[in-house]
Amino acid sequence: MIVDKIALILAIVGGLNWGSIGLFGFDFVAALCGGPASVISRIVYGLVGLAAIWCISLLFRDNRVERHAS
């Protein structure tokens, strides 16, 4: 599902951003979007948060593909 992939990409971006903050004290999103309080940064942070919530559902889904013998 395309929404799953978008959510995973956003969650990865968020994780990498938090990793760079923790390791280097550098916030890529803030640097690219005009500071941590800018509207664009807040939108990106919000989308990453929503993506993380969506990714929780991936843990509980049964994604097994049933193959029928022909």
Predicted model as a PDB file, atoms N, CA, C, CB and O in Angstrom, pLDDT in the B-factor column:
MODEL        1                                                                  
ATOM      1  N   MET A   1       0.851  -1.174   0.000  1.00 86.00           N  
ATOM      2  CA  MET A   1       0.000   0.000   0.000  1.00 86.00           C  
ATOM      3  C   MET A   1       0.898   1.239   0.000  1.00 86.00           C  
ATOM      4  CB  MET A   1      -0.969  -0.003   1.229  1.00 86.00           C  
ATOM      5  O   MET A   1       1.880   1.290   0.741  1.00 86.00           O  
ATOM      6  N   ILE A   2       0.576   2.211  -0.806  1.00 94.00           N  
ATOM      7  CA  ILE A   2       1.388   3.410  -0.964  1.00 94.00           C  
ATOM      8  C   ILE A   2       1.457   4.228   0.328  1.00 94.00           C  
ATOM      9  CB  ILE A   2       0.836   4.265  -2.090  1.00 94.00           C  
ATOM     10  O   ILE A   2       2.493   4.821   0.627  1.00 94.00           O  
ATOM     11  N   VAL A   3       0.370   4.265   1.090  1.00 93.00           N  
ATOM     12  CA  VAL A   3       0.372   5.021   2.350  1.00 93.00           C  
ATOM     13  C   VAL A   3       1.387   4.418   3.320  1.00 93.00           C  
ATOM     14  CB  VAL A   3      -1.045   5.031   2.989  1.00 93.00           C  
ATOM     15  O   VAL A   3       2.057   5.152   4.048  1.00 93.00           O  
ATOM     16  N   ASP A   4       1.504   3.106   3.336  1.00 93.00           N  
ATOM     17  CA  ASP A   4       2.484   2.447   4.206  1.00 93.00           C  
ATOM     18  C   ASP A   4       3.900   2.878   3.849  1.00 93.00           C  
ATOM     19  CB  ASP A   4       2.357   0.918   4.103  1.00 93.00           C  
ATOM     20  O   ASP A   4       4.707   3.174   4.730  1.00 93.00           O  
ATOM     21  N   LYS A   5       4.196   2.913   2.563  1.00 95.00           N  
ATOM     22  CA  LYS A   5       5.541   3.294   2.130  1.00 95.00           C  
ATOM     23  C   LYS A   5       5.840   4.752   2.453  1.00 95.00           C  
ATOM     24  CB  LYS A   5       5.704   3.051   0.632  1.00 95.00           C  
ATOM     25  O   LYS A   5       6.943   5.075   2.893  1.00 95.00           O  
ATOM     26  N   ILE A   6       4.871   5.631   2.240  1.00 95.00           N  
ATOM     27  CA  ILE A   6       5.060   7.045   2.571  1.00 95.00           C  
ATOM     28  C   ILE A   6       5.291   7.203   4.074  1.00 95.00           C  
ATOM     29  CB  ILE A   6       3.835   7.884   2.120  1.00 95.00           C  
ATOM     30  O   ILE A   6       6.169   7.953   4.500  1.00 95.00           O  
ATOM     31  N   ALA A   7       4.497   6.493   4.868  1.00 95.00           N  
ATOM     32  CA  ALA A   7       4.641   6.560   6.326  1.00 95.00           C  
ATOM     33  C   ALA A   7       6.016   6.057   6.756  1.00 95.00           C  
ATOM     34  CB  ALA A   7       3.536   5.739   7.018  1.00 95.00           C  
ATOM     35  O   ALA A   7       6.652   6.652   7.626  1.00 95.00           O  
ATOM     36  N   LEU A   8       6.473   4.967   6.152  1.00 95.00           N  
ATOM     37  CA  LEU A   8       7.795   4.444   6.503  1.00 95.00           C  
ATOM     38  C   LEU A   8       8.900   5.421   6.127  1.00 95.00           C  
ATOM     39  CB  LEU A   8       8.033   3.101   5.817  1.00 95.00           C  
ATOM     40  O   LEU A   8       9.849   5.608   6.889  1.00 95.00           O  
ATOM     41  N   ILE A   9       8.787   6.042   4.967  1.00 95.00           N  
ATOM     42  CA  ILE A   9       9.795   7.022   4.542  1.00 95.00           C  
ATOM     43  C   ILE A   9       9.836   8.190   5.519  1.00 95.00           C  
ATOM     44  CB  ILE A   9       9.498   7.530   3.111  1.00 95.00           C  
ATOM     45  O   ILE A   9      10.913   8.621   5.933  1.00 95.00           O  
ATOM     46  N   LEU A  10       8.660   8.703   5.889  1.00 95.00           N  
ATOM     47  CA  LEU A  10       8.618   9.820   6.832  1.00 95.00           C  
ATOM     48  C   LEU A  10       9.157   9.425   8.205  1.00 95.00           C  
ATOM     49  CB  LEU A  10       7.191  10.339   6.967  1.00 95.00           C  
ATOM     50  O   LEU A  10       9.850  10.211   8.851  1.00 95.00           O  
ATOM     51  N   ALA A  11       8.842   8.216   8.649  1.00 95.00           N  
ATOM     52  CA  ALA A  11       9.340   7.756   9.945  1.00 95.00           C  
ATOM     53  C   ALA A  11      10.865   7.594   9.902  1.00 95.00           C  
ATOM     54  CB  ALA A  11       8.664   6.418  10.344  1.00 95.00           C  
ATOM     55  O   ALA A  11      11.547   7.891  10.883  1.00 95.00           O  
ATOM     56  N   ILE A  12      11.392   7.131   8.785  1.00 95.00           N  
ATOM     57  CA  ILE A  12      12.843   7.006   8.630  1.00 95.00           C  
ATOM     58  C   ILE A  12      13.495   8.383   8.642  1.00 95.00           C  
ATOM     59  CB  ILE A  12      13.191   6.261   7.323  1.00 95.00           C  
ATOM     60  O   ILE A  12      14.516   8.585   9.299  1.00 95.00           O  
ATOM     61  N   VAL A  13      12.903   9.333   7.912  1.00 94.00           N  
ATOM     62  CA  VAL A  13      13.424  10.703   7.910  1.00 94.00           C  
ATOM     63  C   VAL A  13      13.435  11.256   9.333  1.00 94.00           C  
ATOM     64  CB  VAL A  13      12.577  11.614   6.979  1.00 94.00           C  
ATOM     65  O   VAL A  13      14.415  11.868   9.759  1.00 94.00           O  
ATOM     66  N   GLY A  14      12.353  11.043  10.060  1.00 95.00           N  
ATOM     67  CA  GLY A  14      12.283  11.509  11.444  1.00 95.00           C  
ATOM     68  C   GLY A  14      13.326  10.849  12.325  1.00 95.00           C  
ATOM     69  O   GLY A  14      13.959  11.509  13.148  1.00 95.00           O  
ATOM     70  N   GLY A  15      13.505   9.546  12.153  1.00 95.00           N  
ATOM     71  CA  GLY A  15      14.506   8.828  12.950  1.00 95.00           C  
ATOM     72  C   GLY A  15      15.918   9.312  12.652  1.00 95.00           C  
ATOM     73  O   GLY A  15      16.723   9.494  13.565  1.00 95.00           O  
ATOM     74  N   LEU A  16      16.216   9.518  11.377  1.00 96.00           N  
ATOM     75  CA  LEU A  16      17.536  10.034  11.011  1.00 96.00           C  
ATOM     76  C   LEU A  16      17.741  11.446  11.547  1.00 96.00           C  
ATOM     77  CB  LEU A  16      17.713  10.019   9.488  1.00 96.00           C  
ATOM     78  O   LEU A  16      18.834  11.798  11.990  1.00 96.00           O  
ATOM     79  N   ASN A  17      16.687  12.249  11.503  1.00 95.00           N  
ATOM     80  CA  ASN A  17      16.788  13.609  12.033  1.00 95.00           C  
ATOM     81  C   ASN A  17      17.051  13.582  13.540  1.00 95.00           C  
ATOM     82  CB  ASN A  17      15.500  14.405  11.730  1.00 95.00           C  
ATOM     83  O   ASN A  17      17.908  14.312  14.037  1.00 95.00           O  
ATOM     84  N   TRP A  18      16.306  12.732  14.268  1.00 95.00           N  
ATOM     85  CA  TRP A  18      16.537  12.636  15.713  1.00 95.00           C  
ATOM     86  C   TRP A  18      17.926  12.083  16.009  1.00 95.00           C  
ATOM     87  CB  TRP A  18      15.469  11.750  16.370  1.00 95.00           C  
ATOM     88  O   TRP A  18      18.564  12.491  16.979  1.00 95.00           O  
ATOM     89  N   GLY A  19      18.392  11.162  15.181  1.00 96.00           N  
ATOM     90  CA  GLY A  19      19.751  10.646  15.356  1.00 96.00           C  
ATOM     91  C   GLY A  19      20.790  11.734  15.178  1.00 96.00           C  
ATOM     92  O   GLY A  19      21.764  11.797  15.929  1.00 96.00           O  
ATOM     93  N   SER A  20      20.590  12.592  14.185  1.00 96.00           N  
ATOM     94  CA  SER A  20      21.550  13.681  13.971  1.00 96.00           C  
ATOM     95  C   SER A  20      21.488  14.710  15.105  1.00 96.00           C  
ATOM     96  CB  SER A  20      21.281  14.370  12.620  1.00 96.00           C  
ATOM     97  O   SER A  20      22.498  15.315  15.462  1.00 96.00           O  
ATOM     98  N   ILE A  21      20.303  14.896  15.659  1.00 95.00           N  
ATOM     99  CA  ILE A  21      20.186  15.801  16.813  1.00 95.00           C  
ATOM    100  C   ILE A  21      20.929  15.200  18.011  1.00 95.00           C  
ATOM    101  CB  ILE A  21      18.682  16.059  17.172  1.00 95.00           C  
ATOM    102  O   ILE A  21      21.683  15.893  18.694  1.00 95.00           O  
ATOM    103  N   GLY A  22      20.708  13.915  18.256  1.00 96.00           N  
ATOM    104  CA  GLY A  22      21.339  13.265  19.401  1.00 96.00           C  
ATOM    105  C   GLY A  22      22.846  13.152  19.274  1.00 96.00           C  
ATOM    106  O   GLY A  22      23.566  13.349  20.253  1.00 96.00           O  
ATOM    107  N   LEU A  23      23.335  12.835  18.079  1.00 97.00           N  
ATOM    108  CA  LEU A  23      24.770  12.627  17.905  1.00 97.00           C  
ATOM    109  C   LEU A  23      25.550  13.917  17.668  1.00 97.00           C  
ATOM    110  CB  LEU A  23      25.003  11.692  16.760  1.00 97.00           C  
ATOM    111  O   LEU A  23      26.662  14.089  18.166  1.00 97.00           O  
ATOM    112  N   PHE A  24      24.947  14.814  16.901  1.00 96.00           N  
ATOM    113  CA  PHE A  24      25.691  15.995  16.462  1.00 96.00           C  
ATOM    114  C   PHE A  24      25.081  17.325  16.907  1.00 96.00           C  
ATOM    115  CB  PHE A  24      25.797  15.984  14.976  1.00 96.00           C  
ATOM    116  O   PHE A  24      25.690  18.378  16.720  1.00 96.00           O  
ATOM    117  N   GLY A  25      23.894  17.282  17.489  1.00 96.00           N  
ATOM    118  CA  GLY A  25      23.225  18.520  17.874  1.00 96.00           C  
ATOM    119  C   GLY A  25      22.744  19.327  16.680  1.00 96.00           C  
ATOM    120  O   GLY A  25      22.576  20.543  16.771  1.00 96.00           O  
ATOM    121  N   PHE A  26      22.522  18.643  15.551  1.00 96.00           N  
ATOM    122  CA  PHE A  26      22.125  19.332  14.329  1.00 96.00           C  
ATOM    123  C   PHE A  26      20.762  18.825  13.865  1.00 96.00           C  
ATOM    124  CB  PHE A  26      23.183  19.135  13.222  1.00 96.00           C  
ATOM    125  O   PHE A  26      20.571  17.622  13.684  1.00 96.00           O  
ATOM    126  N   ASP A  27      19.824  19.738  13.673  1.00 95.00           N  
ATOM    127  CA  ASP A  27      18.462  19.423  13.241  1.00 95.00           C  
ATOM    128  C   ASP A  27      18.354  19.720  11.743  1.00 95.00           C  
ATOM    129  CB  ASP A  27      17.396  20.245  14.061  1.00 95.00           C  
ATOM    130  O   ASP A  27      18.257  20.878  11.338  1.00 95.00           O  
ATOM    131  N   PHE A  28      18.372  18.657  10.922  1.00 94.00           N  
ATOM    132  CA  PHE A  28      18.313  18.824   9.466  1.00 94.00           C  
ATOM    133  C   PHE A  28      17.018  19.486   9.023  1.00 94.00           C  
ATOM    134  CB  PHE A  28      18.460  17.477   8.776  1.00 94.00           C  
ATOM    135  O   PHE A  28      17.027  20.357   8.154  1.00 94.00           O  
ATOM    136  N   VAL A  29      15.911  19.076   9.616  1.00 94.00           N  
ATOM    137  CA  VAL A  29      14.618  19.645   9.215  1.00 94.00           C  
ATOM    138  C   VAL A  29      14.603  21.143   9.473  1.00 94.00           C  
ATOM    139  CB  VAL A  29      13.457  18.959   9.971  1.00 94.00           C  
ATOM    140  O   VAL A  29      14.190  21.922   8.615  1.00 94.00           O  
ATOM    141  N   ALA A  30      15.046  21.538  10.636  1.00 95.00           N  
ATOM    142  CA  ALA A  30      15.079  22.962  10.968  1.00 95.00           C  
ATOM    143  C   ALA A  30      16.030  23.715  10.042  1.00 95.00           C  
ATOM    144  CB  ALA A  30      15.497  23.161  12.433  1.00 95.00           C  
ATOM    145  O   ALA A  30      15.734  24.830   9.613  1.00 95.00           O  
ATOM    146  N   ALA A  31      17.162  23.109   9.740  1.00 95.00           N  
ATOM    147  CA  ALA A  31      18.137  23.767   8.868  1.00 95.00           C  
ATOM    148  C   ALA A  31      17.585  23.942   7.456  1.00 95.00           C  
ATOM    149  CB  ALA A  31      19.442  22.963   8.826  1.00 95.00           C  
ATOM    150  O   ALA A  31      17.818  24.968   6.818  1.00 95.00           O  
ATOM    151  N   LEU A  32      16.862  22.953   6.977  1.00 94.00           N  
ATOM    152  CA  LEU A  32      16.318  23.016   5.613  1.00 94.00           C  
ATOM    153  C   LEU A  32      15.061  23.873   5.508  1.00 94.00           C  
ATOM    154  CB  LEU A  32      16.011  21.623   5.122  1.00 94.00           C  
ATOM    155  O   LEU A  32      14.761  24.409   4.442  1.00 94.00           O  
ATOM    156  N   CYS A  33      14.332  24.002   6.602  1.00 93.00           N  
ATOM    157  CA  CYS A  33      13.009  24.636   6.537  1.00 93.00           C  
ATOM    158  C   CYS A  33      12.922  25.969   7.266  1.00 93.00           C  
ATOM    159  CB  CYS A  33      11.986  23.709   7.102  1.00 93.00           C  
ATOM    160  O   CYS A  33      11.820  26.489   7.444  1.00 93.00           O  
ATOM    161  N   GLY A  34      14.031  26.535   7.689  1.00 92.00           N  
ATOM    162  CA  GLY A  34      13.983  27.875   8.269  1.00 92.00           C  
ATOM    163  C   GLY A  34      13.865  27.941   9.778  1.00 92.00           C  
ATOM    164  O   GLY A  34      13.345  28.925  10.305  1.00 92.00           O  
ATOM    165  N   GLY A  35      14.324  26.942  10.479  1.00 93.00           N  
ATOM    166  CA  GLY A  35      14.290  26.957  11.938  1.00 93.00           C  
ATOM    167  C   GLY A  35      13.209  26.053  12.499  1.00 93.00           C  
ATOM    168  O   GLY A  35      12.247  25.727  11.803  1.00 93.00           O  
ATOM    169  N   PRO A  36      13.360  25.642  13.759  1.00 91.00           N  
ATOM    170  CA  PRO A  36      12.427  24.687  14.353  1.00 91.00           C  
ATOM    171  C   PRO A  36      11.018  25.230  14.564  1.00 91.00           C  
ATOM    172  CB  PRO A  36      12.963  24.225  15.655  1.00 91.00           C  
ATOM    173  O   PRO A  36      10.071  24.454  14.693  1.00 91.00           O  
ATOM    174  N   ALA A  37      10.871  26.539  14.600  1.00 93.00           N  
ATOM    175  CA  ALA A  37       9.545  27.115  14.845  1.00 93.00           C  
ATOM    176  C   ALA A  37       8.855  27.570  13.562  1.00 93.00           C  
ATOM    177  CB  ALA A  37       9.662  28.286  15.798  1.00 93.00           C  
ATOM    178  O   ALA A  37       7.735  28.079  13.612  1.00 93.00           O  
ATOM    179  N   SER A  38       9.511  27.391  12.408  1.00 94.00           N  
ATOM    180  CA  SER A  38       8.881  27.821  11.159  1.00 94.00           C  
ATOM    181  C   SER A  38       7.679  26.937  10.844  1.00 94.00           C  
ATOM    182  CB  SER A  38       9.895  27.784   9.993  1.00 94.00           C  
ATOM    183  O   SER A  38       7.600  25.794  11.295  1.00 94.00           O  
ATOM    184  N   VAL A  39       6.763  27.467  10.080  1.00 95.00           N  
ATOM    185  CA  VAL A  39       5.535  26.733   9.738  1.00 95.00           C  
ATOM    186  C   VAL A  39       5.875  25.454   8.976  1.00 95.00           C  
ATOM    187  CB  VAL A  39       4.583  27.620   8.895  1.00 95.00           C  
ATOM    188  O   VAL A  39       5.281  24.406   9.229  1.00 95.00           O  
ATOM    189  N   ILE A  40       6.819  25.534   8.051  1.00 95.00           N  
ATOM    190  CA  ILE A  40       7.177  24.346   7.257  1.00 95.00           C  
ATOM    191  C   ILE A  40       7.775  23.269   8.154  1.00 95.00           C  
ATOM    192  CB  ILE A  40       8.176  24.717   6.133  1.00 95.00           C  
ATOM    193  O   ILE A  40       7.431  22.094   8.025  1.00 95.00           O  
ATOM    194  N   SER A  41       8.666  23.659   9.061  1.00 94.00           N  
ATOM    195  CA  SER A  41       9.250  22.679   9.983  1.00 94.00           C  
ATOM    196  C   SER A  41       8.177  22.025  10.837  1.00 94.00           C  
ATOM    197  CB  SER A  41      10.298  23.343  10.882  1.00 94.00           C  
ATOM    198  O   SER A  41       8.196  20.810  11.036  1.00 94.00           O  
ATOM    199  N   ARG A  42       7.249  22.813  11.337  1.00 95.00           N  
ATOM    200  CA  ARG A  42       6.180  22.257  12.180  1.00 95.00           C  
ATOM    201  C   ARG A  42       5.305  21.301  11.387  1.00 95.00           C  
ATOM    202  CB  ARG A  42       5.320  23.382  12.776  1.00 95.00           C  
ATOM    203  O   ARG A  42       4.834  20.303  11.933  1.00 95.00           O  
ATOM    204  N   ILE A  43       5.076  21.584  10.112  1.00 95.00           N  
ATOM    205  CA  ILE A  43       4.304  20.673   9.255  1.00 95.00           C  
ATOM    206  C   ILE A  43       5.066  19.364   9.076  1.00 95.00           C  
ATOM    207  CB  ILE A  43       4.012  21.324   7.872  1.00 95.00           C  
ATOM    208  O   ILE A  43       4.490  18.282   9.185  1.00 95.00           O  
ATOM    209  N   VAL A  44       6.377  19.471   8.798  1.00 94.00           N  
ATOM    210  CA  VAL A  44       7.186  18.257   8.628  1.00 94.00           C  
ATOM    211  C   VAL A  44       7.185  17.445   9.913  1.00 94.00           C  
ATOM    212  CB  VAL A  44       8.635  18.612   8.221  1.00 94.00           C  
ATOM    213  O   VAL A  44       6.995  16.229   9.877  1.00 94.00           O  
ATOM    214  N   TYR A  45       7.398  18.108  11.060  1.00 95.00           N  
ATOM    215  CA  TYR A  45       7.382  17.388  12.342  1.00 95.00           C  
ATOM    216  C   TYR A  45       6.027  16.718  12.577  1.00 95.00           C  
ATOM    217  CB  TYR A  45       7.703  18.353  13.506  1.00 95.00           C  
ATOM    218  O   TYR A  45       5.968  15.585  13.055  1.00 95.00           O  
ATOM    219  N   GLY A  46       4.961  17.404  12.247  1.00 96.00           N  
ATOM    220  CA  GLY A  46       3.622  16.835  12.408  1.00 96.00           C  
ATOM    221  C   GLY A  46       3.398  15.631  11.513  1.00 96.00           C  
ATOM    222  O   GLY A  46       2.827  14.629  11.944  1.00 96.00           O  
ATOM    223  N   LEU A  47       3.847  15.726  10.267  1.00 96.00           N  
ATOM    224  CA  LEU A  47       3.710  14.597   9.338  1.00 96.00           C  
ATOM    225  C   LEU A  47       4.532  13.397   9.793  1.00 96.00           C  
ATOM    226  CB  LEU A  47       4.136  15.013   7.926  1.00 96.00           C  
ATOM    227  O   LEU A  47       4.093  12.254   9.668  1.00 96.00           O  
ATOM    228  N   VAL A  48       5.715  13.657  10.317  1.00 96.00           N  
ATOM    229  CA  VAL A  48       6.549  12.557  10.835  1.00 96.00           C  
ATOM    230  C   VAL A  48       5.854  11.890  12.022  1.00 96.00           C  
ATOM    231  CB  VAL A  48       7.957  13.078  11.257  1.00 96.00           C  
ATOM    232  O   VAL A  48       5.867  10.665  12.141  1.00 96.00           O  
ATOM    233  N   GLY A  49       5.255  12.684  12.890  1.00 95.00           N  
ATOM    234  CA  GLY A  49       4.524  12.122  14.023  1.00 95.00           C  
ATOM    235  C   GLY A  49       3.339  11.282  13.589  1.00 95.00           C  
ATOM    236  O   GLY A  49       3.116  10.192  14.116  1.00 95.00           O  
ATOM    237  N   LEU A  50       2.575  11.790  12.624  1.00 96.00           N  
ATOM    238  CA  LEU A  50       1.443  11.012  12.090  1.00 96.00           C  
ATOM    239  C   LEU A  50       1.920   9.732  11.415  1.00 96.00           C  
ATOM    240  CB  LEU A  50       0.633  11.855  11.092  1.00 96.00           C  
ATOM    241  O   LEU A  50       1.286   8.683  11.530  1.00 96.00           O  
ATOM    242  N   ALA A  51       3.038   9.829  10.713  1.00 96.00           N  
ATOM    243  CA  ALA A  51       3.592   8.643  10.062  1.00 96.00           C  
ATOM    244  C   ALA A  51       3.990   7.593  11.094  1.00 96.00           C  
ATOM    245  CB  ALA A  51       4.803   9.020   9.197  1.00 96.00           C  
ATOM    246  O   ALA A  51       3.775   6.399  10.888  1.00 96.00           O  
ATOM    247  N   ALA A  52       4.567   8.041  12.199  1.00 95.00           N  
ATOM    248  CA  ALA A  52       4.950   7.095  13.258  1.00 95.00           C  
ATOM    249  C   ALA A  52       3.725   6.400  13.839  1.00 95.00           C  
ATOM    250  CB  ALA A  52       5.721   7.820  14.376  1.00 95.00           C  
ATOM    251  O   ALA A  52       3.756   5.200  14.115  1.00 95.00           O  
ATOM    252  N   ILE A  53       2.661   7.150  14.021  1.00 95.00           N  
ATOM    253  CA  ILE A  53       1.416   6.553  14.520  1.00 95.00           C  
ATOM    254  C   ILE A  53       0.893   5.531  13.517  1.00 95.00           C  
ATOM    255  CB  ILE A  53       0.345   7.645  14.785  1.00 95.00           C  
ATOM    256  O   ILE A  53       0.455   4.447  13.903  1.00 95.00           O  
ATOM    257  N   TRP A  54       0.938   5.871  12.241  1.00 95.00           N  
ATOM    258  CA  TRP A  54       0.476   4.939  11.192  1.00 95.00           C  
ATOM    259  C   TRP A  54       1.339   3.676  11.203  1.00 95.00           C  
ATOM    260  CB  TRP A  54       0.524   5.618   9.782  1.00 95.00           C  
ATOM    261  O   TRP A  54       0.824   2.571  11.032  1.00 95.00           O  
ATOM    262  N   CYS A  55       2.655   3.835  11.405  1.00 94.00           N  
ATOM    263  CA  CYS A  55       3.558   2.690  11.390  1.00 94.00           C  
ATOM    264  C   CYS A  55       3.292   1.720  12.531  1.00 94.00           C  
ATOM    265  CB  CYS A  55       4.985   3.162  11.452  1.00 94.00           C  
ATOM    266  O   CYS A  55       3.636   0.543  12.430  1.00 94.00           O  
ATOM    267  N   ILE A  56       2.686   2.193  13.609  1.00 94.00           N  
ATOM    268  CA  ILE A  56       2.304   1.282  14.689  1.00 94.00           C  
ATOM    269  C   ILE A  56       1.365   0.209  14.152  1.00 94.00           C  
ATOM    270  CB  ILE A  56       1.633   2.054  15.852  1.00 94.00           C  
ATOM    271  O   ILE A  56       1.446  -0.952  14.555  1.00 94.00           O  
ATOM    272  N   SER A  57       0.476   0.596  13.242  1.00 92.00           N  
ATOM    273  CA  SER A  57      -0.466  -0.379  12.679  1.00 92.00           C  
ATOM    274  C   SER A  57       0.243  -1.460  11.881  1.00 92.00           C  
ATOM    275  CB  SER A  57      -1.482   0.321  11.796  1.00 92.00           C  
ATOM    276  O   SER A  57      -0.274  -2.570  11.753  1.00 92.00           O  
ATOM    277  N   LEU A  58       1.420  -1.154  11.340  1.00 90.00           N  
ATOM    278  CA  LEU A  58       2.171  -2.153  10.570  1.00 90.00           C  
ATOM    279  C   LEU A  58       2.622  -3.310  11.453  1.00 90.00           C  
ATOM    280  CB  LEU A  58       3.387  -1.506   9.900  1.00 90.00           C  
ATOM    281  O   LEU A  58       2.791  -4.431  10.973  1.00 90.00           O  
ATOM    282  N   LEU A  59       2.814  -3.042  12.732  1.00 89.00           N  
ATOM    283  CA  LEU A  59       3.245  -4.098  13.644  1.00 89.00           C  
ATOM    284  C   LEU A  59       2.171  -5.163  13.851  1.00 89.00           C  
ATOM    285  CB  LEU A  59       3.632  -3.499  14.977  1.00 89.00           C  
ATOM    286  O   LEU A  59       2.481  -6.317  14.144  1.00 89.00           O  
ATOM    287  N   PHE A  60       0.923  -4.772  13.699  1.00 89.00           N  
ATOM    288  CA  PHE A  60      -0.178  -5.668  14.045  1.00 89.00           C  
ATOM    289  C   PHE A  60      -0.911  -6.222  12.837  1.00 89.00           C  
ATOM    290  CB  PHE A  60      -1.150  -4.954  14.921  1.00 89.00           C  
ATOM    291  O   PHE A  60      -1.899  -6.940  12.993  1.00 89.00           O  
ATOM    292  N   ARG A  61      -0.446  -5.904  11.637  1.00 87.00           N  
ATOM    293  CA  ARG A  61      -1.105  -6.409  10.428  1.00 87.00           C  
ATOM    294  C   ARG A  61      -0.574  -7.768  10.045  1.00 87.00           C  
ATOM    295  CB  ARG A  61      -0.922  -5.439   9.271  1.00 87.00           C  
ATOM    296  O   ARG A  61       0.594  -8.086  10.265  1.00 87.00           O  
ATOM    297  N   ASP A  62      -1.447  -8.558   9.471  1.00 81.00           N  
ATOM    298  CA  ASP A  62      -1.065  -9.851   8.927  1.00 81.00           C  
ATOM    299  C   ASP A  62      -0.883  -9.657   7.426  1.00 81.00           C  
ATOM    300  CB  ASP A  62      -2.139 -10.967   9.250  1.00 81.00           C  
ATOM    301  O   ASP A  62      -1.860  -9.554   6.684  1.00 81.00           O  
ATOM    302  N   ASN A  63       0.370  -9.608   6.982  1.00 73.00           N  
ATOM    303  CA  ASN A  63       0.663  -9.323   5.585  1.00 73.00           C  
ATOM    304  C   ASN A  63       1.046 -10.569   4.786  1.00 73.00           C  
ATOM    305  CB  ASN A  63       1.770  -8.313   5.500  1.00 73.00           C  
ATOM    306  O   ASN A  63       1.660 -10.475   3.723  1.00 73.00           O  
ATOM    307  N   ARG A  64       0.682 -11.714   5.302  1.00 72.00           N  
ATOM    308  CA  ARG A  64       0.990 -12.940   4.571  1.00 72.00           C  
ATOM    309  C   ARG A  64       0.175 -12.995   3.284  1.00 72.00           C  
ATOM    310  CB  ARG A  64       0.708 -14.186   5.443  1.00 72.00           C  
ATOM    311  O   ARG A  64      -1.015 -12.681   3.268  1.00 72.00           O  
ATOM    312  N   VAL A  65       0.831 -13.393   2.226  1.00 66.00           N  
ATOM    313  CA  VAL A  65       0.161 -13.548   0.941  1.00 66.00           C  
ATOM    314  C   VAL A  65      -0.198 -15.010   0.777  1.00 66.00           C  
ATOM    315  CB  VAL A  65       1.055 -13.050  -0.239  1.00 66.00           C  
ATOM    316  O   VAL A  65       0.661 -15.888   0.857  1.00 66.00           O  
ATOM    317  N   GLU A  66      -1.478 -15.263   0.546  1.00 65.00           N  
ATOM    318  CA  GLU A  66      -1.916 -16.631   0.335  1.00 65.00           C  
ATOM    319  C   GLU A  66      -1.753 -16.970  -1.141  1.00 65.00           C  
ATOM    320  CB  GLU A  66      -3.387 -16.829   0.798  1.00 65.00           C  
ATOM    321  O   GLU A  66      -2.223 -16.233  -2.008  1.00 65.00           O  
ATOM    322  N   ARG A  67      -1.092 -18.077  -1.423  1.00 65.00           N  
ATOM    323  CA  ARG A  67      -0.909 -18.518  -2.800  1.00 65.00           C  
ATOM    324  C   ARG A  67      -1.744 -19.767  -3.011  1.00 65.00           C  
ATOM    325  CB  ARG A  67       0.594 -18.785  -3.121  1.00 65.00           C  
ATOM    326  O   ARG A  67      -1.672 -20.739  -2.260  1.00 65.00           O  
ATOM    327  N   HIS A  68      -2.524 -19.697  -4.049  1.00 67.00           N  
ATOM    328  CA  HIS A  68      -3.392 -20.832  -4.366  1.00 67.00           C  
ATOM    329  C   HIS A  68      -2.733 -21.679  -5.449  1.00 67.00           C  
ATOM    330  CB  HIS A  68      -4.801 -20.349  -4.825  1.00 67.00           C  
ATOM    331  O   HIS A  68      -2.260 -21.159  -6.460  1.00 67.00           O  
ATOM    332  N   ALA A  69      -2.709 -22.983  -5.223  1.00 64.00           N  
ATOM    333  CA  ALA A  69      -2.150 -23.879  -6.232  1.00 64.00           C  
ATOM    334  C   ALA A  69      -3.106 -23.972  -7.406  1.00 64.00           C  
ATOM    335  CB  ALA A  69      -1.873 -25.282  -5.642  1.00 64.00           C  
ATOM    336  O   ALA A  69      -4.308 -24.170  -7.231  1.00 64.00           O  
ATOM    337  N   SER A  70      -2.565 -23.830  -8.590  1.00 58.00           N  
ATOM    338  CA  SER A  70      -3.407 -23.894  -9.795  1.00 58.00           C  
ATOM    339  C   SER A  70      -3.287 -25.211 -10.484  1.00 58.00           C  
ATOM    340  CB  SER A  70      -3.050 -22.796 -10.758  1.00 58.00           C  
ATOM    341  O   SER A  70      -3.928 -25.430 -11.512  1.00 58.00           O  
TER     342      SER A  70                                                      
ENDMDL                                                                          
END                                                                             
